[in-house]
Structure formats: structure tokens, C-alpha cells
Amino acid sequence: MSRLTVLEVPHPVLRETAQPVETVTPEIQQILSDMLETMYATNGVGLAGNQVGLLQRLVVIDCGADKPEPIKMVNPEIIARSETRVCHNEGCLSVPREYADVERWESVTVRYTDENGREQTRTAEGLLAIAMQHEIDHLDGKLFIDYLSPLKRKLLLKHLEKRRKKAARLAQEAESAE
């Protein structure tokens, strides 16, 4: 297995629509394993193909707090949702260390193909439902910040850019000190 690079905003691949996977091959299985390893290494609960530069409809999720409960999904799609919505504070590996309240469906039913090529249907609520919606949004080129008001989105992105510039400056100062 190998760790993949997680793309960050404003990388254009994050805004593209991922394409369906025709067949679950050993290569797809390896990509899913690499995505899972990457997600664990970066302390995420979900990761979509777009986030690692792959425009394939691939998602990995693990919301198991105490013990790993990984889910590997190929071509996931929401086929049902609750009538009620909930607000949850979300973050994203592609928008590092930034968080905001986002309203999502309280529960969803998702149909997908698993890593063994078998069709699955799973109903989820709570954090798993939110993670599924968040990751499927990625496959459609949508980020959690798109649910924010233009002002909140602008402030969040400005804060992110300010942190990036500070980190770059500190790295340059450390390099100069050597």
C-alpha cells in the first residue's frame, strides 16, 4: 500500500465530476486500499477519488471511533433520504483545519458496489450519513464550503490562505537558519 497526496482547494480536480467505474479490478481494489491508508494517515473519516486526483467514483469511509469499521464504495449513489435534516460541524482534508456548520439529511440510503464487486445497499444515520453525503458531494465536484453563505466561504478561504502563507514563511525562515 502507499499513501496518496490529498489535493487542497483551490485545485481544479476538486471541482470536476468523477466518472463511474466500469469494473472492480485488482487495480481499483489497490486504489481503495491506498485511499484508506491515506485517510487514516491524515486523521480523516472519509476520502473521495477527486481528493487524491482520481476522477473515478471511489469513496472510503471509517467512522468507527474505537475500532476500525472501513467501508469501501465504488459508484456510490444516494437512493433515499430522510425528510429531516441536521446541522453538523464539518471539516475536510481538502480544506485543512477549517470547519463550519453544514445542514445535511439526517439519514440516507446509499447503493454502491463493494471492493469485491458486489452491489450493496446501506442505510445510515448520524456521522456515517453525514460522511456519505460529504464524500458523494466530492464525486460531483462539490465541497462542504459550497453550503456556506458567500461571506462565510470567503472568510474561511481567506483564513486558510493566511495560514498557508504563515506556514510557508516559517518554513523559509527555518531553511534560512540552517
KEMARSE-651792 format. One record per atom (N, C-alpha, C): residue number from 1; residue in three letters; atom name; x, y, z. Coordinates in steps of 0.1 Angstrom, whole numbers. Layout:
! KEMARSE-651792
k;r;a;east;north;up
NUM;ALA;CA;X;Y;Z
...
//
This chain:
! KEMARSE-651792
k;r;a;east;north;up
1;MET;N;8;-12;0
1;MET;CA;0;0;0
1;MET;C;9;12;0
2;SER;N;3;23;-5
2;SER;CA;11;36;-5
2;SER;C;1;47;-2
3;ARG;N;7;57;4
3;ARG;CA;0;69;8
3;ARG;C;-1;78;-4
4;LEU;N;-13;84;-7
4;LEU;CA;-15;93;-18
4;LEU;C;-15;107;-13
5;THR;N;-14;116;-23
5;THR;CA;-14;130;-19
5;THR;C;-28;136;-19
6;VAL;N;-32;142;-9
6;VAL;CA;-45;148;-8
6;VAL;C;-45;162;-14
7;LEU;N;-53;164;-24
7;LEU;CA;-54;178;-30
7;LEU;C;-62;187;-21
8;GLU;N;-57;200;-22
8;GLU;CA;-64;210;-14
8;GLU;C;-70;221;-23
9;VAL;N;-80;228;-18
9;VAL;CA;-86;239;-25
9;VAL;C;-74;249;-28
10;PRO;N;-74;255;-39
10;PRO;CA;-84;255;-50
10;PRO;C;-80;246;-61
11;HIS;N;-75;234;-59
11;HIS;CA;-71;225;-70
11;HIS;C;-83;223;-79
12;PRO;N;-82;224;-92
12;PRO;CA;-94;223;-101
12;PRO;C;-100;209;-101
13;VAL;N;-92;198;-99
13;VAL;CA;-98;185;-99
13;VAL;C;-109;183;-88
14;LEU;N;-108;191;-78
14;LEU;CA;-118;190;-67
14;LEU;C;-132;195;-72
15;ARG;N;-132;202;-83
15;ARG;CA;-145;208;-88
15;ARG;C;-150;200;-100
16;GLU;N;-143;189;-104
16;GLU;CA;-148;181;-115
16;GLU;C;-157;170;-111
17;THR;N;-164;164;-120
17;THR;CA;-173;153;-117
17;THR;C;-165;140;-120
18;ALA;N;-165;131;-110
18;ALA;CA;-158;118;-112
18;ALA;C;-167;109;-121
19;GLN;N;-160;101;-128
19;GLN;CA;-167;92;-138
19;GLN;C;-169;78;-131
20;PRO;N;-180;71;-135
20;PRO;CA;-183;58;-130
20;PRO;C;-171;48;-133
21;VAL;N;-170;38;-124
21;VAL;CA;-160;28;-126
21;VAL;C;-168;16;-132
22;GLU;N;-162;11;-143
22;GLU;CA;-169;0;-151
22;GLU;C;-168;-13;-143
23;THR;N;-157;-17;-138
23;THR;CA;-155;-30;-132
23;THR;C;-145;-28;-120
24;VAL;N;-148;-36;-110
24;VAL;CA;-139;-36;-98
24;VAL;C;-128;-46;-102
25;THR;N;-116;-40;-104
25;THR;CA;-104;-48;-108
25;THR;C;-94;-48;-96
26;PRO;N;-84;-56;-97
26;PRO;CA;-73;-56;-87
26;PRO;C;-67;-41;-85
27;GLU;N;-66;-34;-96
27;GLU;CA;-61;-20;-96
27;GLU;C;-71;-11;-88
28;ILE;N;-84;-13;-90
28;ILE;CA;-93;-5;-82
28;ILE;C;-93;-9;-67
29;GLN;N;-91;-22;-64
29;GLN;CA;-90;-26;-51
29;GLN;C;-78;-20;-44
30;GLN;N;-67;-19;-51
30;GLN;CA;-55;-14;-46
30;GLN;C;-56;1;-43
31;ILE;N;-63;8;-53
31;ILE;CA;-65;23;-51
31;ILE;C;-74;25;-38
32;LEU;N;-84;17;-36
32;LEU;CA;-93;18;-24
32;LEU;C;-85;16;-12
33;SER;N;-76;6;-12
33;SER;CA;-67;4;0
33;SER;C;-57;15;2
34;ASP;N;-52;21;-8
34;ASP;CA;-43;32;-7
34;ASP;C;-51;45;-2
35;MET;N;-63;46;-7
35;MET;CA;-71;57;-2
35;MET;C;-74;56;13
36;LEU;N;-77;44;17
36;LEU;CA;-80;41;31
36;LEU;C;-67;44;40
37;GLU;N;-56;40;35
37;GLU;CA;-43;42;42
37;GLU;C;-41;57;43
38;THR;N;-43;64;33
38;THR;CA;-41;79;32
38;THR;C;-51;86;42
39;MET;N;-63;81;42
39;MET;CA;-73;87;51
39;MET;C;-69;85;66
40;TYR;N;-65;73;69
40;TYR;CA;-61;71;83
40;TYR;C;-49;79;87
41;ALA;N;-39;80;77
41;ALA;CA;-27;88;80
41;ALA;C;-29;103;82
42;THR;N;-40;108;76
42;THR;CA;-44;122;77
42;THR;C;-55;124;87
43;ASN;N;-59;114;95
43;ASN;CA;-69;115;105
43;ASN;C;-83;119;100
44;GLY;N;-86;115;88
44;GLY;CA;-99;118;82
44;GLY;C;-109;106;85
45;VAL;N;-122;109;82
45;VAL;CA;-132;99;84
45;VAL;C;-137;94;70
46;GLY;N;-133;102;60
46;GLY;CA;-137;98;46
46;GLY;C;-128;104;36
47;LEU;N;-128;98;24
47;LEU;CA;-119;103;13
47;LEU;C;-125;99;0
48;ALA;N;-126;108;-10
48;ALA;CA;-132;105;-23
48;ALA;C;-121;106;-33
49;GLY;N;-123;99;-44
49;GLY;CA;-114;98;-55
49;GLY;C;-108;112;-60
50;ASN;N;-117;122;-61
50;ASN;CA;-113;135;-65
50;ASN;C;-102;141;-56
51;GLN;N;-103;138;-43
51;GLN;CA;-94;144;-34
51;GLN;C;-79;138;-35
52;VAL;N;-78;127;-42
52;VAL;CA;-64;122;-44
52;VAL;C;-61;122;-59
53;GLY;N;-68;131;-67
53;GLY;CA;-65;133;-81
53;GLY;C;-71;123;-90
54;LEU;N;-80;114;-86
54;LEU;CA;-86;104;-94
54;LEU;C;-100;107;-97
55;LEU;N;-104;109;-110
55;LEU;CA;-117;112;-113
55;LEU;C;-125;100;-116
56;GLN;N;-125;91;-105
56;GLN;CA;-133;79;-105
56;GLN;C;-142;79;-93
57;ARG;N;-154;73;-94
57;ARG;CA;-163;74;-83
57;ARG;C;-160;63;-73
58;LEU;N;-150;67;-65
58;LEU;CA;-145;59;-54
58;LEU;C;-145;66;-41
59;VAL;N;-150;60;-30
59;VAL;CA;-151;66;-17
59;VAL;C;-146;56;-6
60;VAL;N;-139;60;4
60;VAL;CA;-137;52;16
60;VAL;C;-141;60;28
61;ILE;N;-147;53;37
61;ILE;CA;-152;60;50
61;ILE;C;-149;50;61
62;ASP;N;-146;56;73
62;ASP;CA;-145;49;85
62;ASP;C;-148;58;97
63;CYS;N;-160;57;102
63;CYS;CA;-165;65;113
63;CYS;C;-163;58;127
64;GLY;N;-157;46;127
64;GLY;CA;-155;38;139
64;GLY;C;-145;45;148
65;ALA;N;-150;50;159
65;ALA;CA;-142;58;168
65;ALA;C;-133;49;176
66;ASP;N;-138;38;181
66;ASP;CA;-130;29;190
66;ASP;C;-123;18;182
67;LYS;N;-129;13;172
67;LYS;CA;-123;2;164
67;LYS;C;-126;5;149
68;PRO;N;-117;2;140
68;PRO;CA;-119;4;126
68;PRO;C;-131;-3;120
69;GLU;N;-139;5;112
69;GLU;CA;-151;0;105
69;GLU;C;-150;5;91
70;PRO;N;-140;2;83
70;PRO;CA;-138;8;70
70;PRO;C;-149;3;60
71;ILE;N;-153;13;52
71;ILE;CA;-163;10;41
71;ILE;C;-156;15;28
72;LYS;N;-156;6;18
72;LYS;CA;-150;9;5
72;LYS;C;-162;9;-5
73;MET;N;-164;20;-12
73;MET;CA;-175;22;-21
73;MET;C;-171;25;-35
74;VAL;N;-176;18;-44
74;VAL;CA;-174;21;-58
74;VAL;C;-188;26;-64
75;ASN;N;-188;37;-71
75;ASN;CA;-200;42;-77
75;ASN;C;-212;44;-67
76;PRO;N;-209;50;-55
76;PRO;CA;-220;52;-46
76;PRO;C;-230;63;-51
77;GLU;N;-243;60;-47
77;GLU;CA;-253;70;-50
77;GLU;C;-264;69;-39
78;ILE;N;-269;81;-36
78;ILE;CA;-279;82;-26
78;ILE;C;-292;78;-33
79;ILE;N;-299;68;-28
79;ILE;CA;-312;64;-34
79;ILE;C;-324;68;-25
80;ALA;N;-322;72;-13
80;ALA;CA;-333;76;-4
80;ALA;C;-327;85;7
81;ARG;N;-335;94;12
81;ARG;CA;-331;103;23
81;ARG;C;-343;106;32
82;SER;N;-339;109;44
82;SER;CA;-350;112;54
82;SER;C;-356;126;50
83;GLU;N;-367;128;56
83;GLU;CA;-374;141;55
83;GLU;C;-367;152;64
84;THR;N;-361;147;74
84;THR;CA;-355;157;84
84;THR;C;-340;159;81
85;ARG;N;-336;171;85
85;ARG;CA;-322;175;83
85;ARG;C;-316;178;96
86;VAL;N;-302;177;97
86;VAL;CA;-295;180;109
86;VAL;C;-283;189;105
87;CYS;N;-279;197;115
87;CYS;CA;-267;206;113
87;CYS;C;-255;199;120
88;HIS;N;-244;199;113
88;HIS;CA;-232;192;119
88;HIS;C;-220;201;115
89;ASN;N;-210;201;124
89;ASN;CA;-198;209;122
89;ASN;C;-189;200;113
90;GLU;N;-186;204;101
90;GLU;CA;-178;196;92
90;GLU;C;-165;202;89
91;GLY;N;-156;193;86
91;GLY;CA;-143;197;81
91;GLY;C;-140;188;69
92;CYS;N;-128;191;63
92;CYS;CA;-125;183;51
92;CYS;C;-109;183;49
93;LEU;N;-104;172;45
93;LEU;CA;-90;171;43
93;LEU;C;-85;180;31
94;SER;N;-94;183;22
94;SER;CA;-91;192;11
94;SER;C;-92;207;15
95;VAL;N;-98;210;27
95;VAL;CA;-99;223;32
95;VAL;C;-93;222;46
96;PRO;N;-80;220;48
96;PRO;CA;-74;216;61
96;PRO;C;-76;226;72
97;ARG;N;-80;220;83
97;ARG;CA;-82;227;96
97;ARG;C;-92;238;96
98;GLU;N;-101;237;87
98;GLU;CA;-112;247;86
98;GLU;C;-125;239;88
99;TYR;N;-134;245;96
99;TYR;CA;-147;238;100
99;TYR;C;-159;248;99
100;ALA;N;-170;242;96
100;ALA;CA;-182;250;95
100;ALA;C;-195;242;97
101;ASP;N;-205;247;102
101;ASP;CA;-218;240;103
101;ASP;C;-224;239;89
102;VAL;N;-228;226;86
102;VAL;CA;-235;223;73
102;VAL;C;-247;215;76
103;GLU;N;-258;219;69
103;GLU;CA;-271;211;71
103;GLU;C;-271;200;61
104;ARG;N;-274;188;65
104;ARG;CA;-275;176;57
104;ARG;C;-287;168;61
105;TRP;N;-290;158;53
105;TRP;CA;-301;149;56
105;TRP;C;-298;141;68
106;GLU;N;-307;138;77
106;GLU;CA;-304;131;89
106;GLU;C;-301;116;86
107;SER;N;-307;110;76
107;SER;CA;-303;97;73
107;SER;C;-304;95;58
108;VAL;N;-296;86;52
108;VAL;CA;-296;83;38
108;VAL;C;-294;68;35
109;THR;N;-299;64;24
109;THR;CA;-297;51;19
109;THR;C;-288;52;7
110;VAL;N;-277;45;7
110;VAL;CA;-267;45;-4
110;VAL;C;-266;32;-11
111;ARG;N;-266;32;-24
111;ARG;CA;-263;20;-31
111;ARG;C;-249;21;-37
112;TYR;N;-242;11;-36
112;TYR;CA;-228;11;-41
112;TYR;C;-223;-3;-44
113;THR;N;-212;-4;-51
113;THR;CA;-205;-17;-53
113;THR;C;-194;-18;-43
114;ASP;N;-192;-29;-36
114;ASP;CA;-181;-30;-27
114;ASP;C;-168;-34;-34
115;GLU;N;-158;-35;-26
115;GLU;CA;-144;-38;-32
115;GLU;C;-143;-52;-38
116;ASN;N;-154;-60;-36
116;ASN;CA;-154;-74;-42
116;ASN;C;-163;-75;-54
117;GLY;N;-168;-63;-58
117;GLY;CA;-177;-63;-70
117;GLY;C;-191;-66;-67
118;ARG;N;-195;-67;-54
118;ARG;CA;-209;-70;-51
118;ARG;C;-217;-57;-48
119;GLU;N;-230;-57;-53
119;GLU;CA;-238;-45;-51
119;GLU;C;-243;-45;-36
120;GLN;N;-242;-34;-30
120;GLN;CA;-247;-32;-16
120;GLN;C;-256;-21;-15
121;THR;N;-265;-21;-5
121;THR;CA;-274;-10;-1
121;THR;C;-272;-9;14
122;ARG;N;-270;4;18
122;ARG;CA;-268;6;32
122;ARG;C;-275;19;37
123;THR;N;-283;18;48
123;THR;CA;-289;30;53
123;THR;C;-281;34;65
124;ALA;N;-279;47;66
124;ALA;CA;-270;52;77
124;ALA;C;-276;65;83
125;GLU;N;-273;67;95
125;GLU;CA;-277;80;101
125;GLU;C;-265;85;109
126;GLY;N;-266;96;115
126;GLY;CA;-255;102;123
126;GLY;C;-243;106;115
127;LEU;N;-232;104;121
127;LEU;CA;-219;108;114
127;LEU;C;-217;100;101
128;LEU;N;-221;87;101
128;LEU;CA;-219;80;88
128;LEU;C;-227;85;77
129;ALA;N;-240;89;80
129;ALA;CA;-248;95;69
129;ALA;C;-242;108;65
130;ILE;N;-237;116;74
130;ILE;CA;-231;129;70
130;ILE;C;-218;127;62
131;ALA;N;-210;117;66
131;ALA;CA;-198;114;58
131;ALA;C;-201;109;44
132;MET;N;-211;101;43
132;MET;CA;-215;96;30
132;MET;C;-220;107;21
133;GLN;N;-228;116;26
133;GLN;CA;-232;128;18
133;GLN;C;-220;136;14
134;HIS;N;-212;139;23
134;HIS;CA;-200;147;21
134;HIS;C;-191;141;10
135;GLU;N;-188;128;11
135;GLU;CA;-179;122;1
135;GLU;C;-186;121;-13
136;ILE;N;-199;118;-13
136;ILE;CA;-206;117;-26
136;ILE;C;-206;131;-32
137;ASP;N;-207;141;-24
137;ASP;CA;-207;155;-30
137;ASP;C;-193;157;-37
138;HIS;N;-182;152;-31
138;HIS;CA;-169;154;-37
138;HIS;C;-169;148;-51
139;LEU;N;-175;136;-53
139;LEU;CA;-176;130;-66
139;LEU;C;-183;138;-76
140;ASP;N;-191;147;-72
140;ASP;CA;-199;156;-80
140;ASP;C;-192;170;-81
141;GLY;N;-180;171;-76
141;GLY;CA;-173;184;-76
141;GLY;C;-178;194;-66
142;LYS;N;-184;190;-56
142;LYS;CA;-190;199;-46
142;LYS;C;-182;198;-33
143;LEU;N;-179;209;-26
143;LEU;CA;-172;209;-13
143;LEU;C;-182;214;-2
144;PHE;N;-179;210;10
144;PHE;CA;-188;214;21
144;PHE;C;-189;230;22
145;ILE;N;-178;237;18
145;ILE;CA;-179;251;18
145;ILE;C;-189;257;9
146;ASP;N;-194;249;-1
146;ASP;CA;-204;254;-11
146;ASP;C;-217;256;-4
147;TYR;N;-219;250;8
147;TYR;CA;-232;251;15
147;TYR;C;-232;264;24
148;LEU;N;-221;270;25
148;LEU;CA;-219;282;33
148;LEU;C;-224;295;25
149;SER;N;-227;305;33
149;SER;CA;-230;318;26
149;SER;C;-217;323;19
150;PRO;N;-219;331;9
150;PRO;CA;-207;336;2
150;PRO;C;-197;343;11
151;LEU;N;-202;350;21
151;LEU;CA;-194;357;31
151;LEU;C;-186;347;39
152;LYS;N;-193;338;45
152;LYS;CA;-186;328;54
152;LYS;C;-176;320;46
153;ARG;N;-179;316;33
153;ARG;CA;-170;309;25
153;ARG;C;-157;317;22
154;LYS;N;-159;330;19
154;LYS;CA;-148;339;16
154;LYS;C;-139;340;28
155;LEU;N;-145;342;40
155;LEU;CA;-137;343;52
155;LEU;C;-130;331;56
156;LEU;N;-136;319;54
156;LEU;CA;-129;306;56
156;LEU;C;-117;305;47
157;LEU;N;-119;307;34
157;LEU;CA;-108;306;25
157;LEU;C;-97;316;27
158;LYS;N;-101;328;31
158;LYS;CA;-91;338;35
158;LYS;C;-82;333;47
159;HIS;N;-89;328;57
159;HIS;CA;-82;323;68
159;HIS;C;-73;311;65
160;LEU;N;-77;302;56
160;LEU;CA;-69;291;51
160;LEU;C;-56;297;44
161;GLU;N;-58;306;35
161;GLU;CA;-47;312;28
161;GLU;C;-37;319;37
162;LYS;N;-42;326;47
162;LYS;CA;-34;333;57
162;LYS;C;-25;322;64
163;ARG;N;-31;311;68
163;ARG;CA;-23;300;75
163;ARG;C;-13;294;66
164;ARG;N;-16;293;53
164;ARG;CA;-7;287;43
164;ARG;C;5;297;42
165;LYS;N;3;309;41
165;LYS;CA;14;319;39
165;LYS;C;23;319;51
166;LYS;N;17;318;63
166;LYS;CA;24;318;76
166;LYS;C;33;306;76
167;ALA;N;27;294;72
167;ALA;CA;35;282;72
167;ALA;C;46;282;63
168;ALA;N;44;288;51
168;ALA;CA;55;289;41
168;ALA;C;66;299;46
169;ARG;N;62;310;52
169;ARG;CA;72;319;58
169;ARG;C;80;312;68
170;LEU;N;74;305;77
170;LEU;CA;81;298;88
170;LEU;C;90;287;82
171;ALA;N;86;280;72
171;ALA;CA;94;270;66
171;ALA;C;106;277;59
172;GLN;N;104;288;53
172;GLN;CA;115;295;47
172;GLN;C;125;301;57
173;GLU;N;120;306;68
173;GLU;CA;129;310;79
173;GLU;C;137;299;85
174;ALA;N;131;287;87
174;ALA;CA;138;276;92
174;ALA;C;149;271;82
175;GLU;N;146;272;69
175;GLU;CA;155;268;59
175;GLU;C;167;278;59
176;SER;N;164;290;61
176;SER;CA;175;301;61
176;SER;C;184;299;73
177;ALA;N;178;295;84
177;ALA;CA;185;293;97
177;ALA;C;195;281;96
178;GLU;N;193;272;87
178;GLU;CA;201;260;86
178;GLU;C;214;264;80
//
